[in-house]
Amino acid sequence: MALTKVDMAECLFDELGLNKREARELVDHLFEELRLSLESGEPVKLSGFGNFDLRDKAERPGRNPKTGTAATISARRVVTFRPGIKLKTRVEAGARSFGK
Amino acid sequence: MTKSELIDRLAVKLGHLTHRDVELAVRSMLELMSRSLAEGERIEVRGFGSFSLRFRPSRMGRNPRTGSAVALPDKHVVHFKPGRALRERVDRGAGRLPSPDG
């Protein structure tokens, strides 16, 4: 089972006592603020969690994986995520205990 | 945008909540997301993206300072895959705005 926006809203309802509509709205707005920032070319740094950075990729030759025909992959801007040290450490410690 | 700027911007848009509530909410959400990943559970947010864990098998590494070989254990790393709406908006944004490093 994956964590979704529904679970996040539920958590705000339980932990902060926001009503369901407020909780849902806050969750939606949070992801929209992240998109707005990245869309405007501004990276996002959430200390303890990680950074969303932007990378400008030059045009490069590629292939259609289905047909195998050569095609040019156009220049584009992409988002990358780099987990912060705190998150990395927690994930590494957690992974040992859930033994995945 | 930093975490505190995110909180400020959200507080402006959600005028019916106090700044303190927004701050607590942002912290709760990031804590919940970190905890999920630490427990091996992926995160899926439509239109934003998904976070999952990728397995990295153990390997022999080197201490870059001394050059001696060290065994690096298995580990899991967080992987983020941007969702379609985020991907498209960021790329469209690139067309009309200066580059982030320029």
N, CA and C atoms of all chains as a GROMACS GRO file, in nm:
protein
  606
    1MET      N    1   0.083  -0.121   0.000
    1MET     CA    2   0.000   0.000   0.000
    1MET      C    3   0.087   0.126   0.000
    2ALA      N    4   0.052   0.218  -0.084
    2ALA     CA    5   0.131   0.342  -0.092
    2ALA      C    6   0.065   0.452  -0.010
    3LEU      N    7   0.147   0.543   0.038
    3LEU     CA    8   0.096   0.662   0.107
    3LEU      C    9   0.041   0.758   0.001
    4THR      N   10  -0.081   0.808   0.022
    4THR     CA   11  -0.144   0.900  -0.074
    4THR      C   12  -0.187   1.029  -0.005
    5LYS      N   13  -0.240   1.122  -0.085
    5LYS     CA   14  -0.288   1.249  -0.029
    5LYS      C   15  -0.400   1.226   0.072
    6VAL      N   16  -0.479   1.121   0.050
    6VAL     CA   17  -0.587   1.090   0.145
    6VAL      C   18  -0.528   1.060   0.284
    7ASP      N   19  -0.419   0.982   0.287
    7ASP     CA   20  -0.354   0.949   0.415
    7ASP      C   21  -0.295   1.074   0.480
    8MET      N   22  -0.240   1.164   0.396
    8MET     CA   23  -0.178   1.286   0.451
    8MET      C   24  -0.287   1.374   0.514
    9ALA      N   25  -0.401   1.387   0.447
    9ALA     CA   26  -0.511   1.467   0.500
    9ALA      C   27  -0.563   1.406   0.630
   10GLU      N   28  -0.570   1.274   0.631
   10GLU     CA   29  -0.614   1.201   0.750
   10GLU      C   30  -0.522   1.232   0.868
   11CYS      N   31  -0.393   1.234   0.841
   11CYS     CA   32  -0.293   1.262   0.944
   11CYS      C   33  -0.310   1.404   1.001
   12LEU      N   34  -0.339   1.501   0.915
   12LEU     CA   35  -0.358   1.639   0.962
   12LEU      C   36  -0.486   1.650   1.045
   13PHE      N   37  -0.586   1.573   1.006
   13PHE     CA   38  -0.711   1.567   1.081
   13PHE      C   39  -0.684   1.509   1.221
   14ASP      N   40  -0.612   1.399   1.226
   14ASP     CA   41  -0.582   1.332   1.354
   14ASP      C   42  -0.487   1.412   1.442
   15GLU      N   43  -0.379   1.464   1.382
   15GLU     CA   44  -0.274   1.524   1.464
   15GLU      C   45  -0.298   1.670   1.497
   16LEU      N   46  -0.364   1.743   1.405
   16LEU     CA   47  -0.379   1.886   1.427
   16LEU      C   48  -0.523   1.930   1.450
   17GLY      N   49  -0.614   1.837   1.427
   17GLY     CA   50  -0.754   1.871   1.446
   17GLY      C   51  -0.809   1.964   1.339
   18LEU      N   52  -0.742   1.970   1.223
   18LEU     CA   53  -0.802   2.044   1.111
   18LEU      C   54  -0.925   1.964   1.067
   19ASN      N   55  -1.028   2.035   1.017
   19ASN     CA   56  -1.140   1.955   0.967
   19ASN      C   57  -1.102   1.895   0.832
   20LYS      N   58  -1.181   1.800   0.786
   20LYS     CA   59  -1.142   1.722   0.668
   20LYS      C   60  -1.121   1.810   0.545
   21ARG      N   61  -1.206   1.912   0.531
   21ARG     CA   62  -1.194   1.998   0.414
   21ARG      C   63  -1.065   2.081   0.421
   22GLU      N   64  -1.037   2.136   0.539
   22GLU     CA   65  -0.913   2.214   0.559
   22GLU      C   66  -0.790   2.127   0.535
   23ALA      N   67  -0.797   2.004   0.584
   23ALA     CA   68  -0.682   1.914   0.573
   23ALA      C   69  -0.655   1.882   0.426
   24ARG      N   70  -0.762   1.851   0.355
   24ARG     CA   71  -0.752   1.818   0.213
   24ARG      C   72  -0.695   1.938   0.134
   25GLU      N   73  -0.746   2.056   0.169
   25GLU     CA   74  -0.706   2.178   0.102
   25GLU      C   75  -0.556   2.206   0.127
   26LEU      N   76  -0.515   2.185   0.251
   26LEU     CA   77  -0.374   2.210   0.283
   26LEU      C   78  -0.281   2.118   0.205
   27VAL      N   79  -0.320   1.990   0.198
   27VAL     CA   80  -0.237   1.893   0.125
   27VAL      C   81  -0.228   1.931  -0.023
   28ASP      N   82  -0.343   1.966  -0.083
   28ASP     CA   83  -0.343   2.006  -0.224
   28ASP      C   84  -0.257   2.130  -0.246
   29HIS      N   85  -0.272   2.228  -0.158
   29HIS     CA   86  -0.196   2.352  -0.174
   29HIS      C   87  -0.046   2.331  -0.158
   30LEU      N   88  -0.010   2.241  -0.068
   30LEU     CA   89   0.133   2.217  -0.048
   30LEU      C   90   0.198   2.167  -0.178
   31PHE      N   91   0.138   2.067  -0.241
   31PHE     CA   92   0.199   2.015  -0.364
   31PHE      C   93   0.191   2.119  -0.476
   32GLU      N   94   0.085   2.200  -0.475
   32GLU     CA   95   0.074   2.305  -0.577
   32GLU      C   96   0.184   2.411  -0.558
   33GLU      N   97   0.215   2.446  -0.434
   33GLU     CA   98   0.324   2.543  -0.409
   33GLU      C   99   0.458   2.487  -0.459
   34LEU      N  100   0.479   2.356  -0.438
   34LEU     CA  101   0.604   2.296  -0.486
   34LEU      C  102   0.609   2.304  -0.638
   35ARG      N  103   0.496   2.271  -0.704
   35ARG     CA  104   0.493   2.278  -0.852
   35ARG      C  105   0.515   2.420  -0.900
   36LEU      N  106   0.450   2.518  -0.835
   36LEU     CA  107   0.464   2.658  -0.877
   36LEU      C  108   0.609   2.704  -0.869
   37SER      N  109   0.675   2.666  -0.759
   37SER     CA  110   0.813   2.706  -0.740
   37SER      C  111   0.900   2.646  -0.851
   38LEU      N  112   0.886   2.516  -0.872
   38LEU     CA  113   0.969   2.447  -0.972
   38LEU      C  114   0.936   2.496  -1.114
   39GLU      N  115   0.810   2.520  -1.138
   39GLU     CA  116   0.766   2.570  -1.269
   39GLU      C  117   0.828   2.706  -1.298
   40SER      N  118   0.845   2.787  -1.193
   40SER     CA  119   0.901   2.920  -1.214
   40SER      C  120   1.054   2.917  -1.214
   41GLY      N  121   1.112   2.798  -1.210
   41GLY     CA  122   1.257   2.786  -1.221
   41GLY      C  123   1.329   2.793  -1.089
   42GLU      N  124   1.253   2.786  -0.979
   42GLU     CA  125   1.312   2.799  -0.846
   42GLU      C  126   1.318   2.661  -0.779
   43PRO      N  127   1.439   2.610  -0.747
   43PRO     CA  128   1.449   2.480  -0.678
   43PRO      C  129   1.387   2.487  -0.539
   44VAL      N  130   1.356   2.371  -0.482
   44VAL     CA  131   1.292   2.365  -0.349
   44VAL      C  132   1.384   2.290  -0.254
   45LYS      N  133   1.408   2.350  -0.137
   45LYS     CA  134   1.496   2.286  -0.037
   45LYS      C  135   1.419   2.266   0.093
   46LEU      N  136   1.386   2.140   0.122
   46LEU     CA  137   1.311   2.111   0.244
   46LEU      C  138   1.405   2.041   0.341
   47SER      N  139   1.459   2.116   0.436
   47SER     CA  140   1.565   2.060   0.520
   47SER      C  141   1.510   1.942   0.598
   48GLY      N  142   1.591   1.837   0.608
   48GLY     CA  143   1.551   1.715   0.676
   48GLY      C  144   1.485   1.616   0.582
   49PHE      N  145   1.428   1.666   0.472
   49PHE     CA  146   1.360   1.578   0.376
   49PHE      C  147   1.446   1.565   0.249
   50GLY      N  148   1.461   1.676   0.178
   50GLY     CA  149   1.545   1.670   0.059
   50GLY      C  150   1.526   1.791  -0.030
   51ASN      N  151   1.601   1.794  -0.140
   51ASN     CA  152   1.594   1.906  -0.234
   51ASN      C  153   1.540   1.861  -0.369
   52PHE      N  154   1.453   1.944  -0.426
   52PHE     CA  155   1.409   1.924  -0.563
   52PHE      C  156   1.487   2.023  -0.648
   53ASP      N  157   1.572   1.971  -0.734
   53ASP     CA  158   1.655   2.057  -0.819
   53ASP      C  159   1.606   2.052  -0.962
   54LEU      N  160   1.652   2.150  -1.040
   54LEU     CA  161   1.615   2.155  -1.182
   54LEU      C  162   1.740   2.135  -1.266
   55ARG      N  163   1.728   2.058  -1.372
   55ARG     CA  164   1.842   2.038  -1.462
   55ARG      C  165   1.797   2.063  -1.605
   56ASP      N  166   1.876   2.141  -1.675
   56ASP     CA  167   1.849   2.165  -1.816
   56ASP      C  168   1.927   2.064  -1.898
   57LYS      N  169   1.856   1.983  -1.974
   57LYS     CA  170   1.919   1.878  -2.055
   57LYS      C  171   1.926   1.924  -2.199
   58ALA      N  172   2.043   1.903  -2.261
   58ALA     CA  173   2.059   1.938  -2.402
   58ALA      C  174   1.989   1.832  -2.487
   59GLU      N  175   1.959   1.869  -2.610
   59GLU     CA  176   1.904   1.774  -2.706
   59GLU      C  177   2.002   1.659  -2.724
   60ARG      N  178   1.953   1.536  -2.742
   60ARG     CA  179   2.045   1.424  -2.763
   60ARG      C  180   1.977   1.318  -2.850
   61PRO      N  181   2.060   1.236  -2.915
   61PRO     CA  182   2.000   1.131  -2.998
   61PRO      C  183   1.947   1.019  -2.910
   62GLY      N  184   1.833   0.962  -2.948
   62GLY     CA  185   1.777   0.851  -2.872
   62GLY      C  186   1.708   0.757  -2.966
   63ARG      N  187   1.628   0.668  -2.909
   63ARG     CA  188   1.555   0.570  -2.988
   63ARG      C  189   1.416   0.552  -2.932
   64ASN      N  190   1.322   0.525  -3.019
   64ASN     CA  191   1.190   0.485  -2.971
   64ASN      C  192   1.206   0.341  -2.921
   65PRO      N  193   1.187   0.318  -2.790
   65PRO     CA  194   1.214   0.185  -2.737
   65PRO      C  195   1.121   0.078  -2.794
   66LYS      N  196   1.005   0.119  -2.842
   66LYS     CA  197   0.909   0.022  -2.895
   66LYS      C  198   0.945  -0.020  -3.038
   67THR      N  199   0.978   0.079  -3.121
   67THR     CA  200   1.002   0.048  -3.261
   67THR      C  201   1.150   0.037  -3.295
   68GLY      N  202   1.236   0.093  -3.209
   68GLY     CA  203   1.380   0.087  -3.236
   68GLY      C  204   1.428   0.192  -3.335
   69THR      N  205   1.338   0.277  -3.383
   69THR     CA  206   1.381   0.380  -3.478
   69THR      C  207   1.451   0.495  -3.406
   70ALA      N  208   1.553   0.550  -3.472
   70ALA     CA  209   1.627   0.662  -3.413
   70ALA      C  210   1.538   0.786  -3.409
   71ALA      N  211   1.547   0.860  -3.299
   71ALA     CA  212   1.469   0.983  -3.286
   71ALA      C  213   1.549   1.078  -3.199
   72THR      N  214   1.531   1.207  -3.218
   72THR     CA  215   1.603   1.303  -3.136
   72THR      C  216   1.522   1.334  -3.011
   73ILE      N  217   1.587   1.328  -2.896
   73ILE     CA  218   1.521   1.366  -2.771
   73ILE      C  219   1.547   1.515  -2.754
   74SER      N  220   1.440   1.593  -2.750
   74SER     CA  221   1.454   1.739  -2.749
   74SER      C  222   1.513   1.790  -2.618
   75ALA      N  223   1.568   1.910  -2.623
   75ALA     CA  224   1.620   1.975  -2.502
   75ALA      C  225   1.504   1.992  -2.405
   76ARG      N  226   1.528   1.975  -2.277
   76ARG     CA  227   1.419   1.987  -2.180
   76ARG      C  228   1.472   2.022  -2.041
   77ARG      N  229   1.381   2.067  -1.957
   77ARG     CA  230   1.416   2.090  -1.816
   77ARG      C  231   1.348   1.981  -1.734
   78VAL      N  232   1.423   1.918  -1.645
   78VAL     CA  233   1.368   1.810  -1.562
   78VAL      C  234   1.390   1.837  -1.414
   79VAL      N  235   1.306   1.774  -1.332
   79VAL     CA  236   1.317   1.784  -1.186
   79VAL      C  237   1.391   1.663  -1.134
   80THR      N  238   1.486   1.683  -1.044
   80THR     CA  239   1.548   1.569  -0.977
   80THR      C  240   1.530   1.588  -0.828
   81PHE      N  241   1.530   1.479  -0.753
   81PHE     CA  242   1.516   1.486  -0.608
   81PHE      C  243   1.641   1.428  -0.544
   82ARG      N  244   1.698   1.502  -0.450
   82ARG     CA  245   1.811   1.450  -0.372
   82ARG      C  246   1.769   1.444  -0.227
   83PRO      N  247   1.756   1.322  -0.173
   83PRO     CA  248   1.714   1.311  -0.033
   83PRO      C  249   1.817   1.376   0.058
   84GLY      N  250   1.772   1.437   0.168
   84GLY     CA  251   1.862   1.495   0.266
   84GLY      C  252   1.927   1.386   0.351
   85ILE      N  253   2.030   1.423   0.424
   85ILE     CA  254   2.104   1.325   0.505
   85ILE      C  255   2.011   1.257   0.605
   86LYS      N  256   1.923   1.335   0.665
   86LYS     CA  257   1.834   1.281   0.769
   86LYS      C  258   1.742   1.173   0.709
   87LEU      N  259   1.684   1.203   0.593
   87LEU     CA  260   1.597   1.105   0.529
   87LEU      C  261   1.676   0.982   0.485
   88LYS      N  262   1.794   1.004   0.427
   88LYS     CA  263   1.879   0.893   0.382
   88LYS      C  264   1.909   0.798   0.497
   89THR      N  265   1.950   0.859   0.610
   89THR     CA  266   1.986   0.778   0.727
   89THR      C  267   1.867   0.700   0.778
   90ARG      N  268   1.751   0.764   0.783
   90ARG     CA  269   1.631   0.695   0.831
   90ARG      C  270   1.594   0.580   0.740
   91VAL      N  271   1.603   0.602   0.610
   91VAL     CA  272   1.567   0.497   0.514
   91VAL      C  273   1.664   0.380   0.524
   92GLU      N  274   1.794   0.410   0.539
   92GLU     CA  275   1.891   0.301   0.550
   92GLU      C  276   1.870   0.222   0.678
   93ALA      N  277   1.843   0.291   0.788
   93ALA     CA  278   1.819   0.223   0.916
   93ALA      C  279   1.689   0.145   0.908
   94GLY      N  280   1.586   0.205   0.849
   94GLY     CA  281   1.456   0.140   0.839
   94GLY      C  282   1.464   0.016   0.752
   95ALA      N  283   1.538   0.025   0.642
   95ALA     CA  284   1.545  -0.086   0.547
   95ALA      C  285   1.606  -0.210   0.612
   96ARG      N  286   1.702  -0.188   0.704
   96ARG     CA  287   1.760  -0.304   0.773
   96ARG      C  288   1.656  -0.372   0.859
   97SER      N  289   1.567  -0.292   0.920
   97SER     CA  290   1.470  -0.356   1.010
   97SER      C  291   1.353  -0.418   0.937
   98PHE      N  292   1.310  -0.362   0.824
   98PHE     CA  293   1.203  -0.430   0.753
   98PHE      C  294   1.254  -0.536   0.657
   99GLY      N  295   1.389  -0.540   0.645
   99GLY     CA  296   1.453  -0.650   0.574
   99GLY      C  297   1.409  -0.670   0.431
  100LYS      N  298   1.385  -0.558   0.364
  100LYS     CA  299   1.338  -0.568   0.226
  100LYS      C  300   1.456  -0.580   0.131
  101MET      N  301   1.314   2.788  -0.302
  101MET     CA  302   1.216   2.801  -0.193
  101MET      C  303   1.256   2.706  -0.080
  102THR      N  304   1.266   2.760   0.038
  102THR     CA  305   1.300   2.678   0.155
  102THR      C  306   1.172   2.637   0.227
  103LYS      N  307   1.189   2.555   0.332
  103LYS     CA  308   1.072   2.510   0.406
  103LYS      C  309   0.999   2.629   0.469
  104SER      N  310   1.074   2.724   0.524
  104SER     CA  311   1.005   2.836   0.589
  104SER      C  312   0.937   2.926   0.486
  105GLU      N  313   0.995   2.938   0.366
  105GLU     CA  314   0.926   3.014   0.261
  105GLU      C  315   0.800   2.943   0.215
  106LEU      N  316   0.807   2.811   0.207
  106LEU     CA  317   0.689   2.731   0.172
  106LEU      C  318   0.577   2.757   0.274
  107ILE      N  319   0.614   2.755   0.402
  107ILE     CA  320   0.515   2.778   0.508
  107ILE      C  321   0.455   2.919   0.494
  108ASP      N  322   0.540   3.018   0.469
  108ASP     CA  323   0.489   3.156   0.453
  108ASP      C  324   0.392   3.166   0.336
  109ARG      N  325   0.429   3.106   0.223
  109ARG     CA  326   0.344   3.116   0.103
  109ARG      C  327   0.212   3.045   0.125
  110LEU      N  328   0.217   2.930   0.192
  110LEU     CA  329   0.092   2.858   0.219
  110LEU      C  330   0.004   2.937   0.314
  111ALA      N  331   0.066   2.998   0.414
  111ALA     CA  332  -0.011   3.074   0.514
  111ALA      C  333  -0.085   3.191   0.448
  112VAL      N  334  -0.021   3.253   0.348
  112VAL     CA  335  -0.086   3.362   0.276
  112VAL      C  336  -0.209   3.312   0.200
  113LYS      N  337  -0.196   3.195   0.136
  113LYS     CA  338  -0.307   3.141   0.056
  113LYS      C  339  -0.417   3.082   0.142
  114LEU      N  340  -0.380   3.032   0.260
  114LEU     CA  341  -0.480   2.968   0.348
  114LEU      C  342  -0.506   3.064   0.464
  115GLY      N  343  -0.566   3.178   0.433
  115GLY     CA  344  -0.582   3.284   0.531
  115GLY      C  345  -0.663   3.247   0.654
  116HIS      N  346  -0.746   3.143   0.643
  116HIS     CA  347  -0.829   3.105   0.757
  116HIS      C  348  -0.752   3.022   0.860
  117LEU      N  349  -0.629   2.977   0.822
  117LEU     CA  350  -0.548   2.903   0.920
  117LEU      C  351  -0.440   2.995   0.974
  118THR      N  352  -0.397   2.970   1.096
  118THR     CA  353  -0.289   3.052   1.151
  118THR      C  354  -0.155   3.006   1.093
  119HIS      N  355  -0.058   3.096   1.097
  119HIS     CA  356   0.076   3.063   1.049
  119HIS      C  357   0.129   2.941   1.124
  120ARG      N  358   0.101   2.937   1.253
  120ARG     CA  359   0.147   2.827   1.338
  120ARG      C  360   0.086   2.693   1.294
  121ASP      N  361  -0.045   2.694   1.260
  121ASP     CA  362  -0.110   2.572   1.212
  121ASP      C  363  -0.047   2.523   1.082
  122VAL      N  364  -0.020   2.618   0.993
  122VAL     CA  365   0.039   2.580   0.865
  122VAL      C  366   0.178   2.521   0.888
  123GLU      N  367   0.253   2.583   0.978
  123GLU     CA  368   0.387   2.533   1.008
  123GLU      C  369   0.380   2.389   1.064
  124LEU      N  370   0.289   2.368   1.159
  124LEU     CA  371   0.274   2.233   1.216
  124LEU      C  372   0.231   2.134   1.110
  125ALA      N  373   0.142   2.177   1.020
  125ALA     CA  374   0.091   2.088   0.916
  125ALA      C  375   0.202   2.047   0.821
  126VAL      N  376   0.286   2.143   0.780
  126VAL     CA  377   0.395   2.112   0.688
  126VAL      C  378   0.492   2.014   0.755
  127ARG      N  379   0.524   2.040   0.881
  127ARG     CA  380   0.614   1.950   0.953
  127ARG      C  381   0.554   1.810   0.964
  128SER      N  382   0.425   1.802   0.999
  128SER     CA  383   0.358   1.671   1.010
  128SER      C  384   0.363   1.596   0.878
  129MET      N  385   0.337   1.667   0.769
  129MET     CA  386   0.335   1.598   0.639
  129MET      C  387   0.472   1.546   0.602
  130LEU      N  388   0.576   1.627   0.625
  130LEU     CA  389   0.711   1.581   0.588
  130LEU      C  390   0.753   1.465   0.678
  131GLU      N  391   0.711   1.471   0.805
  131GLU     CA  392   0.743   1.362   0.897
  131GLU      C  393   0.672   1.233   0.853
  132LEU      N  394   0.545   1.247   0.815
  132LEU     CA  395   0.470   1.129   0.769
  132LEU      C  396   0.534   1.069   0.644
  133MET      N  397   0.575   1.155   0.552
  133MET     CA  398   0.636   1.106   0.428
  133MET      C  399   0.770   1.038   0.457
  134SER      N  400   0.850   1.098   0.546
  134SER     CA  401   0.979   1.037   0.580
  134SER      C  402   0.958   0.901   0.648
  135ARG      N  403   0.859   0.897   0.737
  135ARG     CA  404   0.833   0.773   0.811
  135ARG      C  405   0.789   0.663   0.716
  136SER      N  406   0.701   0.698   0.622
  136SER     CA  407   0.655   0.597   0.525
  136SER      C  408   0.771   0.536   0.450
  137LEU      N  409   0.860   0.624   0.401
  137LEU     CA  410   0.974   0.572   0.325
  137LEU      C  411   1.064   0.488   0.414
  138ALA      N  412   1.085   0.531   0.538
  138ALA     CA  413   1.170   0.456   0.630
  138ALA      C  414   1.108   0.319   0.660
  139GLU      N  415   0.975   0.310   0.649
  139GLU     CA  416   0.908   0.181   0.673
  139GLU      C  417   0.895   0.100   0.544
  140GLY      N  418   0.951   0.152   0.438
  140GLY     CA  419   0.950   0.078   0.312
  140GLY      C  420   0.825   0.097   0.229
  141GLU      N  421   0.745   0.198   0.266
  141GLU     CA  422   0.621   0.222   0.193
  141GLU      C  423   0.640   0.334   0.092
  142ARG      N  424   0.597   0.314  -0.033
  142ARG     CA  425   0.614   0.419  -0.132
  142ARG      C  426   0.511   0.530  -0.114
  143ILE      N  427   0.532   0.642  -0.184
  143ILE     CA  428   0.440   0.756  -0.177
  143ILE      C  429   0.395   0.786  -0.318
  144GLU      N  430   0.266   0.807  -0.337
  144GLU     CA  431   0.214   0.840  -0.470
  144GLU      C  432   0.124   0.961  -0.464
  145VAL      N  433   0.163   1.067  -0.534
  145VAL     CA  434   0.082   1.188  -0.539
  145VAL      C  435   0.056   1.221  -0.685
  146ARG      N  436  -0.068   1.199  -0.728
  146ARG     CA  437  -0.100   1.222  -0.869
  146ARG      C  438  -0.074   1.367  -0.909
  147GLY      N  439  -0.008   1.384  -1.023
  147GLY     CA  440   0.020   1.519  -1.072
  147GLY      C  441   0.146   1.579  -1.012
  148PHE      N  442   0.201   1.512  -0.912
  148PHE     CA  443   0.327   1.560  -0.854
  148PHE      C  444   0.438   1.458  -0.880
  149GLY      N  445   0.416   1.336  -0.829
  149GLY     CA  446   0.516   1.232  -0.853
  149GLY      C  447   0.510   1.123  -0.750
  150SER      N  448   0.599   1.026  -0.761
  150SER     CA  449   0.602   0.918  -0.664
  150SER      C  450   0.744   0.901  -0.610
  151PHE      N  451   0.749   0.859  -0.483
  151PHE     CA  452   0.876   0.831  -0.418
  151PHE      C  453   0.878   0.681  -0.389
  152SER      N  454   0.986   0.616  -0.425
  152SER     CA  455   0.996   0.474  -0.393
  152SER      C  456   1.139   0.444  -0.352
  153LEU      N  457   1.162   0.322  -0.304
  153LEU     CA  458   1.297   0.285  -0.264
  153LEU      C  459   1.359   0.198  -0.372
  154ARG      N  460   1.485   0.220  -0.396
  154ARG     CA  461   1.560   0.134  -0.489
  154ARG      C  462   1.669   0.064  -0.409
  155PHE      N  463   1.685  -0.064  -0.438
  155PHE     CA  464   1.785  -0.144  -0.369
  155PHE      C  465   1.923  -0.125  -0.433
  156ARG      N  466   2.024  -0.104  -0.351
  156ARG     CA  467   2.162  -0.098  -0.401
  156ARG      C  468   2.240  -0.211  -0.335
  157PRO      N  469   2.280  -0.313  -0.412
  157PRO     CA  470   2.352  -0.427  -0.352
  157PRO      C  471   2.487  -0.385  -0.294
  158SER      N  472   2.538  -0.467  -0.203
  158SER     CA  473   2.668  -0.436  -0.141
  158SER      C  474   2.776  -0.437  -0.249
  159ARG      N  475   2.879  -0.360  -0.226
  159ARG     CA  476   2.988  -0.356  -0.324
  159ARG      C  477   3.117  -0.319  -0.253
  160MET      N  478   3.228  -0.340  -0.323
  160MET     CA  479   3.356  -0.297  -0.268
  160MET      C  480   3.379  -0.152  -0.311
  161GLY      N  481   3.404  -0.067  -0.214
  161GLY     CA  482   3.433   0.072  -0.246
  161GLY      C  483   3.574   0.103  -0.204
  162ARG      N  484   3.610   0.229  -0.220
  162ARG     CA  485   3.745   0.269  -0.178
  162ARG      C  486   3.735   0.395  -0.094
  163ASN      N  487   3.817   0.400   0.005
  163ASN     CA  488   3.832   0.524   0.080
  163ASN      C  489   3.908   0.620  -0.012
  164PRO      N  490   3.843   0.728  -0.055
  164PRO     CA  491   3.909   0.815  -0.153
  164PRO      C  492   4.038   0.878  -0.100
  165ARG      N  493   4.051   0.889   0.031
  165ARG     CA  494   4.170   0.953   0.086
  165ARG      C  495   4.288   0.857   0.093
  166THR      N  496   4.263   0.737   0.144
  166THR     CA  497   4.374   0.642   0.162
  166THR      C  498   4.384   0.542   0.048
  167GLY      N  499   4.276   0.526  -0.030
  167GLY     CA  500   4.282   0.431  -0.141
  167GLY      C  501   4.257   0.288  -0.098
  168SER      N  502   4.236   0.264   0.033
  168SER     CA  503   4.215   0.127   0.078
  168SER      C  504   4.072   0.081   0.048
  169ALA      N  505   4.057  -0.048   0.021
  169ALA     CA  506   3.927  -0.104  -0.014
  169ALA      C  507   3.839  -0.118   0.111
  170VAL      N  508   3.712  -0.083   0.098
  170VAL     CA  509   3.617  -0.101   0.209
  170VAL      C  510   3.492  -0.168   0.154
  171ALA      N  511   3.436  -0.259   0.233
  171ALA     CA  512   3.311  -0.326   0.192
  171ALA      C  513   3.194  -0.234   0.224
  172LEU      N  514   3.113  -0.202   0.125
  172LEU     CA  515   2.995  -0.118   0.148
  172LEU      C  516   2.873  -0.211   0.149
  173PRO      N  517   2.794  -0.206   0.256
  173PRO     CA  518   2.679  -0.298   0.267
  173PRO      C  519   2.564  -0.262   0.172
  174ASP      N  520   2.471  -0.354   0.156
  174ASP     CA  521   2.346  -0.329   0.082
  174ASP      C  522   2.280  -0.205   0.137
  175LYS      N  523   2.208  -0.133   0.052
  175LYS     CA  524   2.126  -0.026   0.109
  175LYS      C  525   2.009   0.007   0.017
  176HIS      N  526   1.916   0.081   0.070
  176HIS     CA  527   1.804   0.131  -0.009
  176HIS      C  528   1.819   0.282  -0.023
  177VAL      N  529   1.791   0.334  -0.142
  177VAL     CA  530   1.795   0.478  -0.161
  177VAL      C  531   1.659   0.524  -0.211
  178VAL      N  532   1.628   0.650  -0.182
  178VAL     CA  533   1.498   0.706  -0.223
  178VAL      C  534   1.507   0.748  -0.369
  179HIS      N  535   1.407   0.709  -0.446
  179HIS     CA  536   1.399   0.750  -0.586
  179HIS      C  537   1.270   0.829  -0.608
  180PHE      N  538   1.281   0.945  -0.675
  180PHE     CA  539   1.162   1.025  -0.705
  180PHE      C  540   1.136   1.023  -0.854
  181LYS      N  541   1.014   0.993  -0.892
  181LYS     CA  542   0.976   0.999  -1.034
  181LYS      C  543   0.871   1.107  -1.049
  182PRO      N  544   0.905   1.218  -1.117
  182PRO     CA  545   0.808   1.326  -1.131
  182PRO      C  546   0.684   1.279  -1.207
  183GLY      N  547   0.568   1.327  -1.166
  183GLY     CA  548   0.444   1.294  -1.235
  183GLY      C  549   0.430   1.378  -1.360
  184ARG      N  550   0.335   1.339  -1.444
  184ARG     CA  551   0.320   1.404  -1.573
  184ARG      C  552   0.296   1.555  -1.563
  185ALA      N  553   0.205   1.597  -1.474
  185ALA     CA  554   0.172   1.740  -1.465
  185ALA      C  555   0.295   1.820  -1.423
  186LEU      N  556   0.370   1.768  -1.326
  186LEU     CA  557   0.491   1.839  -1.281
  186LEU      C  558   0.593   1.846  -1.395
  187ARG      N  559   0.613   1.732  -1.461
  187ARG     CA  560   0.710   1.725  -1.571
  187ARG      C  561   0.677   1.827  -1.679
  188GLU      N  562   0.551   1.830  -1.717
  188GLU     CA  563   0.511   1.920  -1.826
  188GLU      C  564   0.518   2.067  -1.784
  189ARG      N  565   0.475   2.096  -1.664
  189ARG     CA  566   0.478   2.236  -1.620
  189ARG      C  567   0.620   2.288  -1.606
  190VAL      N  568   0.709   2.206  -1.553
  190VAL     CA  569   0.849   2.247  -1.536
  190VAL      C  570   0.914   2.270  -1.672
  191ASP      N  571   0.885   2.183  -1.766
  191ASP     CA  572   0.946   2.196  -1.898
  191ASP      C  573   0.888   2.316  -1.972
  192ARG      N  574   0.759   2.339  -1.959
  192ARG     CA  575   0.699   2.457  -2.022
  192ARG      C  576   0.752   2.584  -1.957
  193GLY      N  577   0.770   2.579  -1.825
  193GLY     CA  578   0.825   2.694  -1.754
  193GLY      C  579   0.963   2.732  -1.806
  194ALA      N  580   1.039   2.630  -1.846
  194ALA     CA  581   1.176   2.652  -1.894
  194ALA      C  582   1.177   2.738  -2.019
  195GLY      N  583   1.072   2.729  -2.101
  195GLY     CA  584   1.068   2.802  -2.226
  195GLY      C  585   1.058   2.952  -2.209
  196ARG      N  586   0.993   2.995  -2.100
  196ARG     CA  587   0.968   3.139  -2.089
  196ARG      C  588   1.046   3.205  -1.975
  197LEU      N  589   1.132   3.126  -1.908
  197LEU     CA  590   1.202   3.181  -1.792
  197LEU      C  591   1.352   3.157  -1.802
  198PRO      N  592   1.430   3.237  -1.732
  198PRO     CA  593   1.574   3.216  -1.734
  198PRO      C  594   1.612   3.083  -1.670
  199SER      N  595   1.730   3.030  -1.703
  199SER     CA  596   1.771   2.902  -1.649
  199SER      C  597   1.801   2.916  -1.499
  200PRO      N  598   1.779   2.806  -1.421
  200PRO     CA  599   1.794   2.814  -1.276
  200PRO      C  600   1.937   2.845  -1.233
  201ASP      N  601   2.035   2.806  -1.316
  201ASP     CA  602   2.171   2.834  -1.274
  201ASP      C  603   2.229   2.958  -1.343
  202GLY      N  604   2.146   3.022  -1.424
  202GLY     CA  605   2.195   3.141  -1.491
  202GLY      C  606   2.134   3.261  -1.424
   0.00000   0.00000   0.00000
